[in-house]
Amino acid sequence: MVGNKPCSLECLERHVREEPRAAAATDFQQTVLGTEPRAAPALSNFSSRGPSQSYPGMFKPDIMAPGVWVLAAYSPYPSKVLGTIVQKHIYFVSPDNIPIRRDRCGTAPTDIIADTATLNHVGNNMHLSSDYYLISGTSMACPHISGITALLKAAHPEWSPAAIQSAMMTTANPRDNTNQPIKDMGYGYQVATPLGIGEGQVHPNRALDLGLIYDATMQDYANLVCSMNFTTAHAQTIIRSSYNCSSPFSDLNYPSFIVLYETQETRTTSMRKFRRTLTNVGNGSAAYKVKVEEPNGSTITVSPQTLMFTRKYEKQSYSLTIRYTISSEFVVAPGSITWIEENGKHTVRSPIVVSAH
């Protein structure tokens, strides 16, 4: 604002040059959200998508966390820290509220710029020193997940890394603040698939208090590596321990399910079977019933459909069989399986994806 009128960056630069006694004040009570409620969160258009390139048999990504325009600590002298001279740019805001670089010629590239080090300039000669910047990227989402991991480990010191991962994944929220499915900004705000958001936006409070987890040991992960057709030397390089490859097994006890097929397959239908084990981390006995949302073109069978636990840390297993139709086109068909406690206190949700690869 200049006076009581809105002012663009160019307008502000002109005002500073023309008015030697120009002064500025910040009023944090004037936050403009727009005329319509903005659904949040939404999947950014620069976020990586699944499936995993290194091992397509495992569902990726796992989860979604805040990572766009996060106010974060940053060096006020980034060019000195980076040891480079940073070219100055003007930034503008796209219709999706994403900062995009505009060079001096006025053209704007289509990629999203993570080079926030250039944001500490107004014009050619004014340098704004600040210990904070609005930054986007995995470097912002990762600290959220790391902090929640530390929180869960402090609350449940007996939990394994796999248990903590399961707690965050199975309690994540696939819906936004309007109670609609999370949208994908990279695809015209269409409904995001699990190959974009994983299980949904991380929900730390729900992860602290849940009823069931999918646990796994280090040997389980070693068995997975051993099933990936590496040489013995390569497998040992990855595992870096005394765990052996005597029992290679690819169906890790993971909190999600994925089936990939080739569009050139001659078959029109196929079937895939999974087996999972759940551990009761709630207090005392509990009973859970299954709820299934089938992907389009698929039929899912779960056995048993009720899991009965009589004590804490008791384990119960179930099988999940997916019979699916092979499409000649690239189709991503999402679904889910949710275990719901009979008293309604806890729910444990896992996404399912059947997709061409």
C-alpha positions in Angstrom: 0.0 0.0 0.0 1.2 3.6 -0.7 -1.0 5.9 1.2 -4.4 4.1 1.2 -4.0 2.6 -2.3 -2.7 -0.8 -3.4 0.8 -0.6 -4.9 2.7 -3.1 -7.0 6.4 -3.8 -6.7 7.2 -1.4 -9.6 5.0 1.2 -8.0 6.8 0.8 -4.7 10.2 1.1 -6.4 9.1 4.3 -8.1 7.7 5.8 -4.9 11.0 5.1 -3.0 13.0 6.8 -5.8 10.8 9.8 -6.0 10.1 10.4 -2.3 13.4 11.0 -0.3 11.5 10.8 3.0 9.6 7.7 2.2 8.7 5.6 5.2 7.1 2.2 5.6 5.1 0.4 8.2 3.7 -3.2 8.4 0.2 -4.0 9.5 -0.1 -7.7 10.1 -3.8 -7.4 10.6 -4.4 -6.8 6.9 -4.3 -10.3 5.5 -6.2 -10.7 2.2 -7.5 -14.2 1.5 -9.6 -13.4 -1.6 -13.4 -13.4 -2.1 -13.8 -17.2 -2.0 -12.6 -19.6 0.7 -9.4 -21.2 -0.6 -9.2 -25.0 -0.2 -6.1 -26.1 1.7 -4.0 -28.0 1.5 -3.5 -28.6 -2.2 -0.7 -30.6 -4.0 1.8 -28.2 -5.5 2.5 -28.6 -9.2 6.3 -29.1 -8.6 5.8 -32.0 -6.1 7.2 -35.3 -7.2 4.8 -38.0 -8.2 4.9 -41.8 -7.9 5.2 -44.6 -8.5 8.8 -45.3 -7.2 11.3 -45.5 -10.1 13.8 -47.6 -8.1 11.2 -50.1 -6.9 7.7 -49.8 -8.4 6.5 -52.6 -6.2 6.4 -50.2 -3.2 3.8 -47.5 -3.0 5.3 -44.0 -3.1 5.0 -41.2 -2.1 4.0 -42.0 1.5 2.6 -38.8 2.8 2.1 -35.0 2.2 3.4 -32.2 4.4 3.5 -28.4 4.3 6.1 -27.2 1.8 4.9 -24.2 -0.2 5.7 -20.6 0.9 6.9 -21.7 4.4 8.4 -18.8 6.4 11.8 -20.3 7.3 15.1 -19.2 8.8 17.5 -18.1 6.1 20.9 -16.4 5.8 20.5 -12.6 5.2 23.6 -12.8 2.9 22.9 -15.9 0.7 25.3 -14.9 -2.1 28.2 -14.9 0.4 27.1 -18.2 1.9 26.7 -19.8 -1.5 29.9 -18.3 -2.8 28.2 -17.1 -6.0 26.9 -13.8 -7.4 23.1 -14.1 -7.7 21.4 -12.5 -10.6 18.6 -10.2 -9.6 15.1 -11.1 -10.7 11.6 -9.8 -10.2 9.0 -12.2 -8.8 5.3 -12.2 -9.5 2.5 -14.4 -8.2 0.8 -16.9 -10.5 -3.0 -17.6 -10.3 -2.0 -20.5 -8.1 -0.2 -18.2 -5.7 3.2 -19.6 -6.5 6.2 -17.3 -6.9 7.5 -17.5 -10.4 10.7 -15.7 -11.7 10.3 -12.9 -14.2 13.5 -11.7 -15.8 14.1 -8.1 -16.8 12.8 -8.7 -20.3 9.4 -9.5 -18.8 9.3 -13.2 -19.9 8.4 -15.8 -17.3 9.6 -19.4 -17.4 7.2 -22.2 -16.6 9.3 -23.8 -13.9 8.8 -23.0 -10.3 11.9 -21.2 -8.9 13.3 -22.4 -5.6 16.1 -19.8 -5.7 14.7 -17.6 -2.9 18.2 -16.2 -2.3 17.3 -13.6 -5.0 14.3 -12.3 -2.9 16.4 -10.0 -0.8 16.5 -7.2 -3.3 14.1 -4.4 -4.2 15.3 -2.8 -7.4 19.0 -2.8 -8.3 20.4 -1.1 -5.3 18.2 -1.8 -2.3 19.2 -4.8 -0.3 16.7 -6.0 2.3 18.5 -7.9 5.0 16.3 -10.6 6.6 16.8 -13.7 8.7 13.6 -15.3 7.2 12.3 -16.1 3.7 9.2 -17.7 2.2 10.7 -21.0 0.8 9.1 -23.9 -1.1 10.2 -27.4 -1.6 11.0 -30.7 0.0 13.5 -28.9 2.2 10.4 -27.3 3.9 8.2 -30.4 4.0 10.9 -32.7 5.4 11.4 -30.7 8.6 7.7 -31.0 9.4 7.9 -34.8 9.1 11.2 -34.9 11.0 9.7 -32.8 13.9 6.6 -35.0 14.0 8.8 -38.1 14.0 10.7 -36.7 17.1 7.4 -35.9 18.8 6.1 -39.5 18.2 9.4 -41.0 19.4 9.3 -39.0 22.6 5.7 -40.0 23.2 6.3 -43.7 22.3 10.0 -44.4 22.8 9.3 -48.2 22.3 8.1 -47.7 18.7 10.3 -48.7 15.8 11.0 -46.4 12.8 8.5 -48.5 10.8 5.9 -48.1 13.6 6.3 -44.3 13.6 6.1 -44.2 9.8 2.9 -46.3 9.9 1.4 -44.0 12.6 1.9 -40.9 10.4 0.7 -42.6 7.2 -2.4 -44.3 8.4 -3.7 -41.3 10.2 -3.0 -38.8 7.4 -6.0 -36.8 6.0 -6.8 -37.1 2.3 -9.3 -34.2 2.5 -8.8 -30.5 2.6 -10.3 -27.9 4.9 -13.6 -27.9 3.0 -13.9 -31.7 3.6 -13.4 -32.4 -0.1 -10.6 -34.6 -1.6 -7.2 -32.8 -1.8 -6.8 -31.2 -5.3 -3.7 -31.3 -7.6 -2.5 -27.8 -8.7 -0.4 -29.5 -11.4 -3.5 -30.9 -13.1 -6.0 -28.1 -13.1 -7.1 -28.6 -9.5 -8.5 -32.1 -10.3 -8.7 -34.5 -7.4 -5.2 -35.6 -6.5 -4.4 -39.4 -6.6 -2.5 -41.2 -4.0 0.5 -41.2 -6.5 0.6 -37.5 -5.7 -0.3 -37.1 -2.0 0.3 -40.6 -0.7 -2.0 -41.2 2.3 -2.8 -37.5 2.6 -1.7 -34.5 4.7 0.2 -35.5 7.9 -2.0 -35.1 11.1 0.3 -35.2 14.1 -2.4 -35.2 16.8 -4.1 -38.2 15.3 -0.8 -40.0 14.9 -0.1 -39.6 18.6 -3.2 -41.6 19.5 -4.0 -44.5 17.2 -5.0 -48.1 17.7 -3.0 -50.2 15.2 0.3 -50.0 13.4 2.0 -51.9 10.5 5.4 -52.7 12.0 8.5 -54.1 10.3 12.0 -55.2 11.5 15.4 -54.4 10.0 15.4 -58.0 8.7 12.1 -57.4 6.9 13.7 -54.5 5.0 16.8 -56.7 4.4 14.5 -59.4 2.9 13.0 -56.7 0.6 16.4 -55.6 -0.6 17.4 -59.2 -1.2 14.3 -59.8 -3.4 15.3 -57.0 -5.8 17.7 -59.0 -8.0 20.9 -57.3 -6.7 24.1 -59.2 -6.6 25.2 -60.3 -3.1 27.8 -57.6 -3.1 25.3 -54.9 -4.1 22.8 -56.1 -1.5 25.4 -56.0 1.3 26.4 -52.5 0.2 22.8 -51.3 0.7 22.1 -53.3 3.9 25.5 -52.5 5.5 25.0 -54.9 8.3 25.0 -58.6 9.3 21.5 -59.2 8.1 21.4 -62.1 5.7 19.6 -62.8 2.4 18.4 -66.3 3.3 14.7 -65.4 3.0 14.2 -62.8 0.3 10.6 -61.5 0.4 9.1 -58.6 -1.6 5.7 -58.1 0.2 6.9 -55.8 3.0 4.4 -55.2 5.8 3.7 -51.7 4.5 0.7 -49.4 5.2 -0.3 -49.1 1.5 -0.9 -51.3 -1.6 0.0 -50.8 -5.2 -0.6 -52.9 -8.4 1.1 -51.9 -11.6 0.6 -53.5 -15.0 1.7 -52.9 -18.5 -0.8 -51.6 -21.0 0.6 -54.0 -23.6 -0.4 -57.1 -21.6 -2.5 -59.6 -23.5 -4.5 -60.5 -20.5 -7.6 -58.5 -19.7 -7.8 -59.4 -16.0 -5.3 -60.4 -13.4 -5.0 -60.9 -9.6 -2.6 -59.8 -6.9 -2.6 -61.0 -3.2 -1.1 -59.2 -0.2 -0.6 -60.2 3.4 -0.4 -57.7 6.2 0.0 -57.9 10.0 -1.4 -55.2 12.4 -0.1 -54.6 16.0 -2.5 -53.3 18.6 -0.9 -50.3 20.3 -4.2 -49.2 22.0 -4.9 -49.9 25.6 -6.3 -53.4 26.2 -8.7 -55.3 24.0 -10.2 -54.0 20.8 -12.2 -55.1 17.7 -11.9 -53.7 14.2 -14.0 -54.1 11.2 -12.9 -53.5 7.6 -14.3 -50.9 5.2 -13.1 -51.1 1.5 -13.3 -48.6 -1.3 -12.6 -50.5 -4.5 -10.7 -48.9 -7.3 -12.7 -48.7 -10.6 -12.5 -51.9 -12.5 -11.3 -53.9 -9.4 -12.8 -56.3 -6.9 -11.2 -56.5 -3.4 -11.5 -59.4 -1.0 -10.3 -59.1 2.6 -10.0 -62.0 5.0 -10.9 -61.9 7.8 -13.1 -58.9 7.8 -12.9 -58.5 11.6 -9.8 -58.4 13.7 -10.1 -59.2 17.4 -7.3 -58.1 19.8 -7.3 -59.2 23.5 -4.3 -57.3 24.7 -1.8 -54.5 23.9 0.9 -55.4 21.3 -1.0 -58.4 20.1 -0.6 -59.1 16.4 -3.3 -60.1 13.9 -2.9 -60.8 10.2 -5.2 -60.5 7.2 -5.0 -61.1 3.4 -6.1 -58.6 0.7 -6.7 -59.9 -2.8 -7.2 -57.5 -5.7 -8.8 -58.8 -9.0 -8.4 -56.0 -11.5 -9.1 -55.2 -15.1 -6.1 -54.3 -17.4 -6.8 -51.2 -19.4 -5.2 -50.4 -22.7 -4.9 -46.8 -21.6 -3.0 -45.1 -18.8 -5.4 -45.1 -15.9 -4.8 -44.5 -12.2 -7.6 -46.1 -10.1 -7.4 -45.2 -6.4 -9.1 -47.0 -3.5 -8.6 -47.7 0.1 -8.9 -50.1 3.0 -9.8 -48.8 6.5 -9.9 -50.7 9.8 -12.5 -49.1 12.0 -12.6 -49.8 15.8 -16.1 -50.9 16.9 -16.4 -48.1 19.4 -15.4 -45.6 16.7 -12.4 -44.3 18.5 -9.7 -45.3 16.1 -9.5 -45.7 12.3 -6.5 -47.0 10.3 -6.6 -46.2 6.6 -4.4 -47.4 3.8 -4.6 -46.3 0.1 -4.8 -48.7 -2.8 -3.7 -47.9 -6.3 -4.2 -50.0 -9.5 -2.4 -48.3 -12.3 -0.8 -48.8 -15.7 3.0 -48.4 -15.6 
